[in-house]
Every structure is written in structure tokens, then in C-alpha cells.
Amino acid sequence: MAKKNPKISVVPKINPQIKIQNIVVSADLHANIDLFSLSKNVKEVDYEPEQFPGAIFRIKEPKAVIILFKNGKLICTGSNTTKNIKEVLERATKVIARYVISA
């Protein structure tokens, strides 16, 4: 017969180190966006509707990525502070506002 292993006790860390590395934000601009014109005129925006229905807007400073959809909904990711997220969204909406489609 095989010997039984004694029980091994695992003690959890009491003070884990927590570091926020990525915040994901979703938002709605409540406007339709001309993604073709946006990608044609803004070099930081990539849009390939055959591959994916959203335009990818890469912000260099503070570093973040916005995925923008024609219906005005967006997802912003890649930042680690709410301050940076607000700054990124303020800068991006100023650029995006020029490409709103009037109904």
C-alpha cells in the first residue's frame, strides 16, 4: 500500500500588493460617426471594416487605445489612472466631433 502524504497547509498572503495596470471604459457619444473620413484624415486611426466594424484610435500621450464604432459607442483601454482616461477621452472627442454625421 502507498503511504498517505501529510496534509500541506497553505497560508494566504495577508498583505497582497495590488497594482492597477489597465482600466477599461465604455462610453456613448450619442452621435453617428463617419469612420471612413476619420481614418482617412487622422493618421492615428485605423479602420478596416472588412476585418472589424470599429475604428482603432491609438493615443500616444497619455498612452491608450480607443475602439470607436459608427453608432458613437466606444471602448477605451490601456490606461492605469482615471485622470489619464479623462484626458484621453477629452482629446479624442475633440478630434471625433469633426466627423459627426448629421441626421
Secondary structure as UniProt FT lines:
FT   STRAND          23..28
FT   STRAND          32..33
FT   HELIX           35..41
FT   TURN            43..44
FT   STRAND          45..46
FT   TURN            49..51
FT   STRAND          55..59
FT   TURN            60..63
FT   STRAND          64..68
FT   TURN            70..71
FT   STRAND          73..79
FT   HELIX           82..96
FT   HELIX           97..99
FT   STRAND          100..101
//
